[in-house]
Amino acid sequence: MKGRVAACVVALGLIGCALLHLRQARLQAAHELASAHARTRRLDDEALRLRSELLEATTTLVRPRDLEPQAPAEAFGDLAY
C-alpha cells in the first residue's frame, strides 16, 4: 500500500514538473515573440526616419515666384498640342 501511495506521489510530482516546464516554454515563446515585435517596430521606425531624411535631401522645393516665365506654347511650333 505504501508503495502505491509513493508511486502516486512521484507520478503527480513528475506531472507537475512537466506542466511547469510546458508553462515556462510558453512564457519564453511569448517573450521572444514580443521581443521580435519590438525589434521589428524599431527597425520600421528607423527605416521611416531614413526614408524621410533621404526625401528631404533629394527633394528641391520650388516656389512659383522663383520660376522664370515660360514661353508661350506657340514658341514650340509643331510640338504644341
C-alpha positions in Angstrom: 0.0 0.0 0.0 2.8 2.4 0.9 4.5 1.6 -2.4 1.3 2.6 -4.4 1.0 5.9 -2.5 4.7 6.7 -3.0 4.3 5.9 -6.7 1.3 8.2 -7.0 3.1 11.0 -5.2 6.1 10.6 -7.5 3.8 10.4 -10.6 2.0 13.6 -9.5 5.3 15.3 -8.9 6.5 14.4 -12.4 3.3 15.5 -13.9 3.6 18.8 -12.0 7.1 19.3 -13.2 6.1 18.6 -16.8 3.3 21.1 -16.6 5.6 23.7 -15.1 8.1 23.0 -18.0 5.3 23.5 -20.6 4.2 26.7 -18.9 7.8 28.0 -18.9 8.2 27.2 -22.5 5.0 29.0 -23.5 6.1 32.1 -21.4 9.5 32.1 -23.1 8.0 31.8 -26.6 5.6 34.7 -25.8 8.6 36.8 -24.5 10.6 36.0 -27.7 7.6 36.9 -29.9 7.2 40.2 -28.0 10.9 41.0 -28.4 10.8 40.2 -32.1 7.8 42.5 -32.5 9.5 45.3 -30.6 12.7 44.9 -32.7 10.6 44.9 -35.9 8.8 48.1 -34.8 12.2 49.8 -34.0 13.5 48.8 -37.4 10.3 50.1 -39.1 10.7 53.4 -37.3 14.3 53.7 -38.3 13.5 52.9 -41.9 10.8 55.5 -41.9 13.2 58.1 -40.4 15.9 57.3 -43.0 13.3 57.5 -45.9 12.3 60.9 -44.6 15.9 62.1 -44.4 16.5 60.8 -47.9 13.4 62.5 -49.2 14.4 65.8 -47.6 17.9 65.5 -49.0 16.8 64.8 -52.6 13.7 67.0 -52.9 14.1 70.5 -54.1 11.4 72.9 -53.1 10.3 75.2 -56.0 8.2 78.2 -55.3 6.2 79.7 -58.1 7.7 83.1 -57.6 11.2 81.6 -58.2 10.3 80.2 -61.6 11.2 82.1 -64.8 8.3 82.9 -67.0 7.8 80.2 -69.6 7.5 80.8 -73.3 4.0 80.5 -74.8 3.1 77.2 -76.4 3.4 78.7 -79.9 7.1 79.0 -79.5 7.4 75.3 -79.7 5.8 75.0 -83.1 4.7 71.5 -84.0 5.4 70.2 -80.5 2.5 72.3 -79.1 -0.7 70.3 -78.6 
